[in-house]
Amino acid sequence: MASSQLAGEPIPDDGRLPESAVKRAADKSFHAYLHIPFCSVRCGYCDFNTYTATELQGVSQDEFHQTIISEIQFSALALTKSGIQVPKLKTIFFGGGTPTKLQPSAFSAVLNSLVQNFGFDDNIEITTEANPDDLSERYLEQLAQAGVNRISIGMQSSVDRVLKILDRTHNPEGVAKAVGWAKALGLKTSVDLIYGSPTETLAEWRQSLEAAFELDPGHISAYSLIVEDGTKMARKIKRGELPEPDSDLQADMYELLDELAQQRGYRWYELSNFAKSPDLESAHNIAYWQNQNWWGYGPGAHSHVGGVRWWNKKHPATYSESLRGNVSPGFAREVLDVTTSLEEQILLQSRLRTGLPIATVKQINPEADKVISTLISDGLIEGHQAIQGKLVLSLNGRLLADRVIAALITG
């Protein structure tokens, strides 16, 4: 359910971007994120902008894709009015919430609108997140026919006890079936894991990892659990019903992840993401980390075009009402100055195996050489890469990425 929203400057009713965005949007690829906010049950750890059926205030899940299409049409007109000509879409990502609450025909209608308004790159990546309980062989076949070519399946854990702690309701056996069906259809596959849940043991995490690798997906994402204020899990921890996650144990879990991934032929390309080959990496997420241009469609979705970042109204009802009135569903925006843009570039690109140009750090930190020398001595960045002008995190650096980033920005 929606919480309070970030403040920012108001967005014009027609969604027009400032003149500064025209130049800064040039030479950037263009991407689309579509937020489908529906969930049957809200997981205890989740603080995403999601809604169960009783919280929608009259919004129809069956017809919601038509509202998304309205925003797609609105965005094309807003970019034209702003004098911004974007290239063909390079990636599309359906996230949530639970995108697989939509019928395949809804995916098809949304994708048709996107291609009509923006065109598709010849090698476009089209991903949807998926709850294994929603999937059948026929459903996946229809998604593939609609144009989806990559499935990211929410596995989280293979251990029933851990799934219950997370309030996940799916049957772990359904993950294996879904991955098998997707592969048979020629879809790229990814499974998403969470580690460090309260009381989860290292042995249980190993069990989940081995189960995930046994499925042989092309891609695995693994995120440490962060307990967010306002969630059901946070309330349980506050009442003493669950312990706080153990950060030292989470570090051990990450090291085990890295070890087993290498043994199974997976390579890290971003702190929490591993792929069997470069063509199986998530091109959409890489676009975020490289600060490309993307339009986020749907309630609460965030966008970034030409150095302007904005975010939509959170509740599906208020979001939909704006579009019915033919005005921007955006809640507020900010125009990023040069310093903030450089800080974000350091924050994002340092997460990647391809690394961050040291020259970028020097633009913002006059003590960059000294800081980088210390980080090499501490074993947090790769010295041989630094000699070549790139900042690449070591394994210890990945474990302490926040510390490294803070040092790079502030010294």
Secondary structure, DSSP 4 states (H G I P E B T S, - for coil): --------BPPPTT-PPPTHHHHHHTT--EEEEEEE-B-SS--TT--SS-B-GGGSTT--TTTHHHHHHHHHHHHHHHHHHTT-----EEEEEEEES-GGGS-HHHHHHHHHHHHHHH-EEEEEEEEEEE-GGG--HHHHHHHHHHT--EEEEEEE-S-HHHHHHTT--S-HHHHHHHHHHHHHTT-EEEEEEEE--TT--HHHHHHHHHHHHHH--SEEEEEE----TTSHHHHHHHTTSSPPP-HHHHHHHHHHHHHHHHHTT-EEEETTEEESSGGGS-HHHHHHHTT-EEEEESTT-EEEETTEEEEE-SSHHHHHHHHHTTS--EEEEEE--HHHHHHHHHHHHTTBTT-EEHHHHHHH-TTHHHHHHHHHHTTSB-HHHHHTTEE-B-HHHHHTHHHHHHHHHH-
